[in-house]
């Protein structure tokens, strides 16, 4: 029923694109369609085709907006002839649907940008539906100049956009792993004579896998210095904090299809079960930590001094303050896939020679054994990276001496203990960020009611009681709705 959205066919071929640059387009400005035609029947009569009017759609009653008069017929009285042709009525209905759809898409675009630009946040990821490719490009263009860049994952088929904002928990794990991989990259570079290849560990490179785009946490790209240059994706790292593992696996499958040379993939899934929720209204936590007339926001140090036991600094134990869990990590799972000698990575394989899965947290004997297998698989993955270095050097110079490169051996370039240590302190920062967001959201809601007349019942409530905020906000919204309806009626 709706006209197809034009999509640049070049976006459907596997390409690498740095997320700091995008082929952006101007935001869509829809024009109301206006068509008028006639058809001739077999009897020679001229018959009007469906007419889509070019008149603006206002907030008038449905009958006026569609050309259907409000007549006594609608109350059960005898019918009154319509003054509009039925085909024109149908055309107006179609116009109304098109405009409503366009408005919805613009609202979705605005909601995405609002989520990205939000300074006070309690959620770090969100999925948006019905985001058109044009709006997706507009969003990419809009976020280019932001300091803390969002990581986007977009599906051109389902029109779903997932936005992930930076968080301390997520970034702490990525930083430890990326520093280790950078040390491996430097070691391998030092074994090469001459400038044969160029390598980068990208933190914000957009992978276009056909009909889907996403930004992995870390992508190792090795480019042969030949004419034209040849780029290969050696490995990619993804860390998910309270996100869907199924969505990650789907991204990996698409990445392997687009880049079959991928040597290995590392996935870290950090689970927070149950998911974080703000303190309930009028709960003990709410009463103790809410904004008060003479109170101030607790600093991170003061906030953590209220933390209940245990207060471990060696592992990521829950951060509980005033009987409320502000950050809880229930488990950390790690999985590695490596490429076969003659076949691409198979994300669905159960072959323990090609994949390993372990539990980093909670720490126990069984989980430690599973992580040993993960460590060995990562080392095999690093050997795939080494092989990619060799191939790219030979591509740049077939006579290059790569014997030292071939002989390179590896240990795990980072420590799992460092991952847990970083997570422990990241949880403290995340807990305080959530408290601060909740505090300011509550305080801003209270300040929004200043100057609004209260009822006698509300006068009995403390000025900083959330019940007052809710009551006054509901009545204010009711007044806004009444005024809008009155203006719409006057325009009619």
URKASUL-V486674 format. One record per residue. N is the residue number from 1. RES is the residue in three letters. SS is DSSP state (hx for helix, st for strand, lp for the rest). PHI is phi in whole degrees, 0 to 359 (NA if undefined). OMEGA is omega in degrees with one decimal (* if undefined). Layout:
BEGIN
n & res & ss & phi & omega
N & RES & SS & PHI & OMEGA
N & RES & SS & PHI & OMEGA
END
This chain:
BEGIN
n & res & ss & phi & omega
1 & UNK & lp & NA & -179.0
2 & UNK & lp & 265 & 178.4
3 & UNK & lp & 295 & -178.9
4 & UNK & lp & 295 & 178.1
5 & UNK & lp & 276 & -179.6
6 & UNK & lp & 294 & -179.0
7 & UNK & lp & 235 & 177.8
8 & UNK & lp & 296 & -175.4
9 & UNK & hx & 296 & -179.4
10 & UNK & hx & 293 & -179.4
11 & UNK & hx & 285 & -177.7
12 & UNK & hx & 264 & 175.3
13 & UNK & lp & 254 & -176.9
14 & UNK & lp & 298 & 177.7
15 & UNK & st & 220 & 172.5
16 & UNK & st & 256 & 179.5
17 & UNK & st & 217 & 176.6
18 & UNK & st & 289 & -174.2
19 & UNK & lp & 292 & 176.8
20 & UNK & lp & 282 & 176.0
21 & UNK & lp & 229 & 179.0
22 & UNK & lp & 213 & 174.7
23 & UNK & lp & 280 & -172.6
24 & UNK & lp & 280 & 176.6
25 & UNK & lp & 231 & 178.0
26 & UNK & lp & 291 & 178.0
27 & UNK & lp & 304 & -177.5
28 & UNK & lp & 294 & 174.4
29 & UNK & lp & 242 & -173.8
30 & UNK & lp & 292 & 174.1
31 & UNK & lp & 249 & -179.7
32 & UNK & lp & 291 & -179.5
33 & UNK & lp & 289 & 177.5
34 & UNK & lp & 219 & -179.7
35 & UNK & st & 228 & 177.4
36 & UNK & lp & 208 & -178.7
37 & UNK & lp & 211 & 177.4
38 & UNK & st & 231 & 176.8
39 & UNK & st & 235 & -178.9
40 & UNK & st & 251 & -179.2
41 & UNK & lp & 278 & -179.2
42 & UNK & lp & 295 & -179.7
43 & UNK & lp & 274 & 178.2
44 & UNK & lp & 92 & -179.6
45 & UNK & lp & 280 & 176.6
46 & UNK & st & 270 & -177.0
47 & UNK & st & 241 & -178.1
48 & UNK & st & 288 & 174.7
49 & UNK & lp & 275 & 179.5
50 & UNK & lp & 299 & -177.8
51 & UNK & lp & 248 & 175.1
52 & UNK & st & 257 & -173.3
53 & UNK & lp & 286 & 178.4
54 & UNK & lp & 255 & 179.7
55 & UNK & lp & 284 & -179.9
56 & UNK & lp & 293 & 177.0
57 & UNK & lp & 270 & 178.8
58 & UNK & lp & 252 & 179.7
59 & UNK & lp & 271 & 177.5
60 & UNK & lp & 288 & 174.6
61 & UNK & lp & 303 & -174.8
62 & UNK & hx & 304 & -178.6
63 & UNK & hx & 299 & -179.3
64 & UNK & hx & 287 & -177.8
65 & UNK & hx & 292 & -176.4
66 & UNK & hx & 257 & -178.9
67 & UNK & lp & 86 & 177.9
68 & UNK & lp & 264 & -176.5
69 & UNK & lp & 290 & 172.7
70 & UNK & lp & 277 & -174.4
71 & UNK & lp & 245 & 176.2
72 & UNK & hx & 302 & 179.6
73 & UNK & hx & 301 & -177.8
74 & UNK & hx & 290 & 178.8
75 & UNK & hx & 260 & 177.4
76 & UNK & lp & 97 & 178.8
77 & UNK & lp & 278 & 178.6
78 & UNK & lp & 304 & -174.2
79 & UNK & lp & 293 & 176.0
80 & UNK & lp & 244 & -177.2
81 & UNK & lp & 303 & 177.9
82 & UNK & lp & 285 & 177.7
83 & UNK & lp & 267 & 179.3
84 & UNK & lp & 245 & 177.0
85 & UNK & lp & 293 & -179.2
86 & UNK & hx & 306 & -179.5
87 & UNK & hx & 293 & 177.3
88 & UNK & hx & 290 & 176.8
89 & UNK & hx & 300 & 180.0
90 & UNK & hx & 296 & 177.8
91 & UNK & hx & 297 & 178.0
92 & UNK & hx & 295 & 176.3
93 & UNK & hx & 298 & 178.0
94 & UNK & hx & 299 & 177.5
95 & UNK & hx & 301 & -179.2
96 & UNK & hx & 298 & 180.0
97 & UNK & hx & 294 & -179.0
98 & UNK & hx & 297 & -179.3
99 & UNK & hx & 294 & 179.2
100 & UNK & hx & 299 & 179.6
101 & UNK & hx & 297 & 180.0
102 & UNK & hx & 298 & 178.1
103 & UNK & hx & 299 & -179.5
104 & UNK & hx & 297 & -179.6
105 & UNK & hx & 295 & 178.4
106 & UNK & hx & 294 & 177.4
107 & UNK & hx & 298 & 178.8
108 & UNK & hx & 300 & 179.0
109 & UNK & hx & 299 & 178.8
110 & UNK & hx & 296 & 179.9
111 & UNK & hx & 294 & 177.9
112 & UNK & hx & 298 & -179.1
113 & UNK & hx & 294 & 177.6
114 & UNK & hx & 297 & 179.0
115 & UNK & hx & 294 & -178.3
116 & UNK & hx & 292 & -174.6
117 & UNK & hx & 274 & -176.3
118 & UNK & lp & 297 & 179.7
119 & UNK & lp & 275 & 178.8
120 & UNK & lp & 254 & -175.3
121 & UNK & lp & 224 & 173.6
122 & UNK & lp & 246 & 178.2
123 & UNK & lp & 241 & -175.6
124 & UNK & lp & 251 & 177.5
125 & UNK & st & 216 & -179.4
126 & UNK & st & 202 & 179.3
127 & UNK & st & 251 & 178.8
128 & UNK & st & 245 & -179.1
129 & UNK & lp & 255 & 175.2
130 & UNK & lp & 56 & 174.0
131 & UNK & lp & 261 & -175.4
132 & UNK & lp & 287 & 176.1
133 & UNK & hx & 304 & 179.2
134 & UNK & hx & 295 & 178.4
135 & UNK & hx & 291 & 177.5
136 & UNK & hx & 300 & 178.2
137 & UNK & hx & 294 & 177.0
138 & UNK & hx & 295 & 178.3
139 & UNK & hx & 294 & 176.9
140 & UNK & hx & 303 & -180.0
141 & UNK & hx & 295 & -175.5
142 & UNK & hx & 290 & -174.0
143 & UNK & lp & 266 & -178.2
144 & UNK & lp & 301 & -172.4
145 & UNK & lp & 265 & -179.5
146 & UNK & lp & 279 & -178.9
147 & UNK & lp & 288 & 178.8
148 & UNK & lp & 268 & -168.6
149 & UNK & lp & 281 & 175.2
150 & UNK & lp & 282 & 173.5
151 & UNK & st & 259 & -174.1
152 & UNK & st & 249 & 172.2
153 & UNK & st & 229 & -173.0
154 & UNK & st & 233 & 178.7
155 & UNK & st & 247 & -178.1
156 & UNK & lp & 289 & -179.5
157 & UNK & lp & 273 & -177.7
158 & UNK & lp & 271 & -178.3
159 & UNK & lp & 61 & 177.2
160 & UNK & st & 261 & 178.7
161 & UNK & st & 238 & 175.1
162 & UNK & st & 255 & -179.0
163 & UNK & st & 247 & 177.3
164 & UNK & st & 239 & 179.1
165 & UNK & lp & 266 & 179.7
166 & UNK & lp & 300 & 175.7
167 & UNK & lp & 221 & -177.2
168 & UNK & hx & 298 & -178.0
169 & UNK & hx & 298 & -179.7
170 & UNK & hx & 298 & -173.6
171 & UNK & hx & 292 & -178.8
172 & UNK & hx & 297 & 179.4
173 & UNK & hx & 288 & -178.8
174 & UNK & hx & 300 & -176.6
175 & UNK & hx & 296 & 179.9
176 & UNK & hx & 297 & -177.7
177 & UNK & hx & 292 & -177.7
178 & UNK & hx & 295 & 178.0
179 & UNK & hx & 299 & 177.9
180 & UNK & hx & 295 & -179.8
181 & UNK & hx & 292 & 177.1
182 & UNK & hx & 295 & 177.8
183 & UNK & hx & 294 & 176.4
184 & UNK & hx & 295 & 179.8
185 & UNK & hx & 300 & 179.9
186 & UNK & hx & 296 & 180.0
187 & UNK & hx & 299 & -179.2
188 & UNK & hx & 292 & 178.2
189 & UNK & hx & 298 & -178.4
190 & UNK & hx & 290 & 180.0
191 & UNK & lp & 268 & -177.2
192 & UNK & lp & 256 & 176.2
193 & UNK & lp & 269 & -179.3
194 & UNK & lp & 89 & -179.4
195 & UNK & lp & 256 & -175.9
196 & UNK & lp & 260 & -176.8
197 & UNK & st & 224 & 173.3
198 & UNK & st & 234 & -177.2
199 & UNK & st & 235 & 177.1
200 & UNK & st & 214 & 169.9
201 & UNK & st & 254 & -172.5
202 & UNK & st & 276 & 172.4
203 & UNK & lp & 268 & -174.6
204 & UNK & lp & 213 & 180.0
205 & UNK & st & 265 & 178.5
206 & UNK & st & 278 & 174.5
207 & UNK & st & 262 & 175.3
208 & UNK & st & 262 & -175.0
209 & UNK & lp & 253 & -178.5
210 & UNK & lp & 107 & -179.5
211 & UNK & lp & 259 & 179.3
212 & UNK & st & 223 & 176.0
213 & UNK & st & 232 & 173.1
214 & UNK & st & 204 & -178.4
215 & UNK & st & 245 & 177.3
216 & UNK & lp & 293 & 178.6
217 & UNK & lp & 291 & -180.0
218 & UNK & st & 205 & 178.1
219 & UNK & st & 232 & 178.6
220 & UNK & st & 263 & -178.0
221 & UNK & st & 248 & -179.0
222 & UNK & st & 241 & -175.0
223 & UNK & st & 246 & 175.6
224 & UNK & st & 282 & -179.4
225 & UNK & lp & 276 & 176.0
226 & UNK & lp & 233 & -177.1
227 & UNK & lp & 240 & 2.7
228 & UNK & lp & 280 & 177.8
229 & UNK & lp & 298 & 179.1
230 & UNK & st & 242 & -178.2
231 & UNK & st & 256 & 176.6
232 & UNK & st & 231 & 176.1
233 & UNK & st & 266 & -175.6
234 & UNK & st & 276 & -177.1
235 & UNK & st & 203 & 172.9
236 & UNK & st & 216 & -176.8
237 & UNK & st & 238 & 175.5
238 & UNK & st & 227 & 175.6
239 & UNK & st & 240 & -178.0
240 & UNK & st & 244 & 176.7
241 & UNK & st & 247 & -179.2
242 & UNK & lp & 56 & 174.9
243 & UNK & lp & 240 & -177.7
244 & UNK & lp & 286 & 176.1
245 & UNK & hx & 292 & 179.4
246 & UNK & hx & 300 & 178.6
247 & UNK & hx & 295 & 177.5
248 & UNK & hx & 297 & -179.3
249 & UNK & hx & 299 & 178.4
250 & UNK & hx & 295 & 176.3
251 & UNK & hx & 299 & -178.2
252 & UNK & hx & 296 & 179.6
253 & UNK & hx & 300 & 179.5
254 & UNK & hx & 293 & 179.4
255 & UNK & hx & 295 & 179.7
256 & UNK & hx & 294 & 178.2
257 & UNK & hx & 297 & -178.2
258 & UNK & hx & 279 & -177.7
259 & UNK & lp & 231 & -176.1
260 & UNK & lp & 296 & 179.3
261 & UNK & lp & 282 & -179.8
262 & UNK & lp & 312 & -177.8
263 & UNK & lp & 276 & 179.4
264 & UNK & st & 199 & -178.8
265 & UNK & st & 228 & 176.8
266 & UNK & st & 240 & 178.8
267 & UNK & st & 237 & 174.3
268 & UNK & st & 239 & -178.9
269 & UNK & st & 246 & 179.1
270 & UNK & st & 256 & -175.9
271 & UNK & st & 258 & 173.8
272 & UNK & lp & 239 & -177.2
273 & UNK & lp & 234 & -2.2
274 & UNK & lp & 288 & 179.3
275 & UNK & lp & 299 & -179.1
276 & UNK & lp & 298 & 173.8
277 & UNK & lp & 227 & 175.8
278 & UNK & lp & 294 & 177.3
279 & UNK & lp & 303 & 178.8
280 & UNK & lp & 290 & 179.4
281 & UNK & lp & 299 & 178.2
282 & UNK & lp & 69 & 175.2
283 & UNK & lp & 285 & 178.2
284 & UNK & hx & 301 & -180.0
285 & UNK & hx & 298 & -179.2
286 & UNK & hx & 301 & -177.8
287 & UNK & hx & 291 & -175.1
288 & UNK & hx & 279 & -172.1
289 & UNK & hx & 250 & -178.3
290 & UNK & lp & 294 & 175.8
291 & UNK & lp & 298 & -179.7
292 & UNK & lp & 234 & -174.3
293 & UNK & lp & 308 & -176.8
294 & UNK & lp & 249 & -177.0
295 & UNK & lp & 257 & 178.3
296 & UNK & lp & 231 & 175.6
297 & UNK & lp & 295 & 176.5
298 & UNK & lp & 290 & 171.0
299 & UNK & lp & 292 & -179.4
300 & UNK & hx & 299 & -180.0
301 & UNK & hx & 295 & 179.7
302 & UNK & hx & 295 & 179.8
303 & UNK & hx & 296 & -178.2
304 & UNK & hx & 288 & 176.9
305 & UNK & hx & 292 & 177.1
306 & UNK & lp & 273 & -174.1
307 & UNK & st & 294 & 178.0
308 & UNK & lp & 281 & 176.9
309 & UNK & lp & 286 & -2.5
310 & UNK & lp & 279 & 179.9
311 & UNK & lp & 246 & -176.4
312 & UNK & lp & 293 & 173.8
313 & UNK & lp & 254 & -177.4
314 & UNK & lp & 256 & 179.2
315 & UNK & lp & 212 & -174.5
316 & UNK & lp & 282 & 176.5
317 & UNK & lp & 281 & -176.7
318 & UNK & lp & 301 & 175.1
319 & UNK & st & 261 & -177.3
320 & UNK & st & 247 & 178.8
321 & UNK & st & 230 & -179.1
322 & UNK & lp & 54 & 174.8
323 & UNK & lp & 66 & 179.1
324 & UNK & st & 234 & 178.5
325 & UNK & st & 275 & -177.9
326 & UNK & st & 267 & 174.5
327 & UNK & st & 197 & -178.7
328 & UNK & lp & 223 & 173.5
329 & UNK & lp & 255 & -176.5
330 & UNK & lp & 274 & 179.8
331 & UNK & st & 198 & 175.2
332 & UNK & st & 228 & -178.8
333 & UNK & st & 245 & -177.0
334 & UNK & st & 232 & 175.8
335 & UNK & st & 223 & -179.4
336 & UNK & st & 233 & 172.4
337 & UNK & st & 237 & 175.4
338 & UNK & st & 236 & 179.4
339 & UNK & lp & 282 & 172.1
340 & UNK & lp & 289 & -178.3
341 & UNK & lp & 296 & -177.5
342 & UNK & lp & 232 & -176.7
343 & UNK & lp & 218 & 178.3
344 & UNK & lp & 293 & 176.8
345 & UNK & lp & 297 & 174.9
346 & UNK & lp & 246 & -176.5
347 & UNK & lp & 295 & -176.7
348 & UNK & lp & 266 & -177.8
349 & UNK & lp & 290 & 173.8
350 & UNK & lp & 249 & -177.7
351 & UNK & lp & 292 & -177.1
352 & UNK & lp & 287 & 173.0
353 & UNK & lp & 273 & -175.6
354 & UNK & lp & 239 & 178.5
355 & UNK & st & 207 & 176.4
356 & UNK & st & 212 & -179.8
357 & UNK & st & 229 & -179.4
358 & UNK & st & 216 & 178.7
359 & UNK & st & 248 & -179.8
360 & UNK & st & 283 & -178.9
361 & UNK & st & 213 & 2.9
362 & UNK & lp & 289 & -175.5
363 & UNK & lp & 276 & 172.2
364 & UNK & lp & 204 & -174.4
365 & UNK & hx & 298 & -179.2
366 & UNK & hx & 297 & -180.0
367 & UNK & hx & 294 & 178.4
368 & UNK & hx & 297 & 178.7
369 & UNK & hx & 295 & 179.6
370 & UNK & hx & 294 & 179.0
371 & UNK & hx & 288 & 173.9
372 & UNK & hx & 298 & 177.9
373 & UNK & hx & 295 & 178.0
374 & UNK & hx & 297 & 179.8
375 & UNK & hx & 300 & 178.8
376 & UNK & hx & 297 & -179.9
377 & UNK & hx & 290 & 176.7
378 & UNK & hx & 297 & 178.6
379 & UNK & hx & 298 & 174.8
380 & UNK & hx & 296 & 176.8
381 & UNK & hx & 297 & 177.8
382 & UNK & hx & 296 & 175.6
383 & UNK & hx & 293 & 174.7
384 & UNK & hx & 293 & 175.6
385 & UNK & hx & 297 & 177.1
386 & UNK & hx & 302 & 179.7
387 & UNK & hx & 298 & 177.8
388 & UNK & hx & 294 & 174.8
389 & UNK & hx & 302 & -178.5
390 & UNK & hx & 299 & -178.0
391 & UNK & hx & 299 & -178.4
392 & UNK & hx & 289 & 175.4
393 & UNK & hx & 295 & 179.2
394 & UNK & hx & 292 & 176.8
395 & UNK & hx & 292 & 179.6
396 & UNK & hx & 287 & 179.8
397 & UNK & lp & 213 & -178.1
398 & UNK & lp & 302 & -178.5
399 & UNK & lp & 261 & -177.3
400 & UNK & lp & 295 & 176.8
401 & UNK & lp & 273 & -176.5
402 & UNK & lp & 242 & -177.1
403 & UNK & hx & 296 & 179.0
404 & UNK & hx & 295 & 179.1
405 & UNK & hx & 294 & -179.7
406 & UNK & hx & 297 & -175.3
407 & UNK & lp & 274 & -176.8
408 & UNK & lp & 298 & 177.7
409 & UNK & lp & 241 & -172.3
410 & UNK & lp & 226 & 162.5
411 & UNK & lp & 242 & 176.2
412 & UNK & lp & 299 & -172.8
413 & UNK & lp & 280 & 175.5
414 & UNK & lp & 211 & -178.7
415 & UNK & lp & 248 & 176.5
416 & UNK & hx & 297 & 177.7
417 & UNK & hx & 297 & 177.9
418 & UNK & hx & 291 & 176.8
419 & UNK & hx & 297 & -179.9
420 & UNK & hx & 294 & 179.8
421 & UNK & hx & 297 & 178.0
422 & UNK & hx & 297 & 178.9
423 & UNK & hx & 296 & -178.6
424 & UNK & hx & 302 & -178.5
425 & UNK & hx & 283 & 175.8
426 & UNK & hx & 293 & 176.8
427 & UNK & hx & 297 & 178.3
428 & UNK & hx & 299 & -179.7
429 & UNK & hx & 295 & 179.8
430 & UNK & hx & 295 & 179.3
431 & UNK & hx & 300 & -180.0
432 & UNK & hx & 292 & 176.6
433 & UNK & hx & 300 & 179.8
434 & UNK & hx & 293 & 176.4
435 & UNK & hx & 298 & -179.3
436 & UNK & hx & 297 & 178.9
437 & UNK & hx & 297 & 179.2
438 & UNK & hx & 298 & -177.9
439 & UNK & hx & 299 & -176.8
440 & UNK & hx & 288 & 175.2
441 & UNK & hx & 299 & 179.4
442 & UNK & hx & 291 & -179.2
443 & UNK & hx & 294 & 179.0
444 & UNK & hx & 296 & 176.8
445 & UNK & hx & 294 & 178.8
446 & UNK & hx & 291 & -178.5
447 & UNK & hx & 295 & -179.7
448 & UNK & lp & 292 & -178.0
449 & UNK & lp & 266 & -178.7
450 & UNK & lp & 294 & -179.8
451 & UNK & lp & 89 & 178.0
452 & UNK & lp & 268 & -177.0
453 & UNK & lp & 295 & -177.5
454 & UNK & lp & 255 & 174.8
455 & UNK & lp & 282 & 178.9
456 & UNK & hx & 298 & 179.6
457 & UNK & hx & 294 & -179.2
458 & UNK & hx & 289 & 179.9
459 & UNK & hx & 295 & 179.1
460 & UNK & lp & 279 & -177.7
461 & UNK & lp & 266 & 178.2
462 & UNK & lp & 301 & -178.5
463 & UNK & lp & 301 & -178.3
464 & UNK & lp & 258 & 178.1
465 & UNK & lp & 278 & -176.8
466 & UNK & hx & 297 & 178.3
467 & UNK & hx & 299 & 177.4
468 & UNK & hx & 296 & 179.4
469 & UNK & hx & 301 & -176.4
470 & UNK & hx & 294 & -178.6
471 & UNK & hx & 296 & -177.1
472 & UNK & hx & 293 & 179.6
473 & UNK & hx & 297 & -179.6
474 & UNK & hx & 295 & -179.8
475 & UNK & hx & 291 & 177.7
476 & UNK & hx & 297 & 178.8
477 & UNK & hx & 296 & 178.4
478 & UNK & hx & 297 & 178.2
479 & UNK & hx & 296 & 179.3
480 & UNK & hx & 299 & -179.8
481 & UNK & hx & 297 & -179.9
482 & UNK & hx & 296 & 179.8
483 & UNK & hx & 294 & 179.0
484 & UNK & hx & 297 & 179.2
485 & UNK & hx & 296 & 179.8
486 & UNK & hx & 294 & 178.4
487 & UNK & hx & 296 & 179.8
488 & UNK & hx & 297 & -179.9
489 & UNK & hx & 294 & -179.1
490 & UNK & hx & 291 & 178.1
491 & UNK & hx & 291 & -179.5
492 & UNK & lp & 286 & *
END
